[in-house]
């Protein structure tokens, strides 16, 4: 069980989520007298110092280039409207079938193992005071000014979107035909996509990735991308999921964005070459962290959270595996307790 992907049928999933909420809400940021207000140490490890995390440039003294300055033609200026397609980006639906747009050379961020991170999808405006080099925030709910402000602090910023299920509260929800929507995911207002319909979903996902690129994000975290082993309402196969997830990776890379594989443990070996990092929920709770370790062995970051376990129950192993791990509450507000 995790926050979104490996869900049980709706009723059981909701009951489980309620139990998890009760557990996670029993602690607060004030529990840790020796931690900062967000539960994190005041100084991150030297290997995760803000700057341009996860990249290497031999031409700079410390091995990391400075943050992209405003006006750099390879980035989107703050204030770019979310629906604007950046210069040089192929608009959704204009790439001829069977062709692949050229990928930028050396332009994509490559997050390396051990980078500290903050994951905030709820709880109001993003708390920008957390002193970590990587932020993962909601792509729809944050505009370009938030991304620019984090960049000014030397942070890299990941754009969270839902790529595997329809959400009735998103501004583009009317663009998804009823035929694309299957069973409830177990989360209010969400239904699984029929990921077999690549021709319909690709331009819609491309538009979302364009939004992320237009706001200046460095990477994408697509959620709910393991529908094939869920009660989706469609007869999906593992091969259907591989094709869909690789399509998402292609869309990200065409736009110079890194992309993370969210959970989908059974397909890690097959998808490792296509994804730049991993995002995992509760691998310690379910004794599955060794299955995510191939990302670290390939030099790619694993951003990991636990909801129910305390840091004392999972950090030792997580550190030994090279994960970027922390405890979070299920609503993913600003509170965090890192390893």
PEDA-V250881 format. One record per backbone hydrogen bond with DSSP energy under -1.0 kcal/mol. CO is the residue of the C=O (numbers start at 1). NH is the residue of the N-H. Records with the same first field share a line. If there is no record, write none. Layout:
BEGIN
CO->NH / NH
END
This chain:
BEGIN
5->7
9->13
10->14
11->15
12->16
13->17
14->18
15->19
16->20
17->21
18->22
19->23
20->24
21->25
23->26
24->27
28->31
32->35
36->39
38->336
40->36
45->48
46->49
52->55
57->60
60->63
63->57
69->72
72->75
77->80
81->84
86->89
91->94
96->99
111->301
112->115
118->136
130->132
133->156
134->118
135->158
136->120
137->160
143->146 / 147
144->148
145->149
146->150
147->151
148->152
150->155
151->154
154->51
156->135
157->218 / 219
158->137
159->221
160->139
161->223
164->193
166->191
167->170
170->173
172->175
173->176
177->180
178->181
180->194
183->192
187->190
189->168
190->185
191->166
192->182
193->195
194->197
196->198
197->201
198->202
201->205
202->206
203->207
204->208
205->209
206->210
207->211
208->212
209->213
210->214
211->215
212->217
213->216
218->258
219->159
220->260
221->161
223->163
226->229
227->230
230->232
232->183
234->236
237->241
238->242
239->243
240->244
241->245
242->246
243->247
244->248
245->249
246->250
247->251
248->252
249->253
250->254
252->257
253->256
258->220
259->276 / 277
261->279
264->267
265->268
267->271
268->272
271->274 / 275
277->261
278->303
279->263
280->305
282->286
283->288
284->287
288->291
289->292
292->295
293->297
294->298
295->300
296->299
301->278
302->324
303->280
304->326
305->282
306->328
310->313
311->314 / 315
314->318
315->319
316->320
317->321
318->323
319->322
324->304
325->339
326->306
327->337
329->332
332->121 / 122
337->327
END
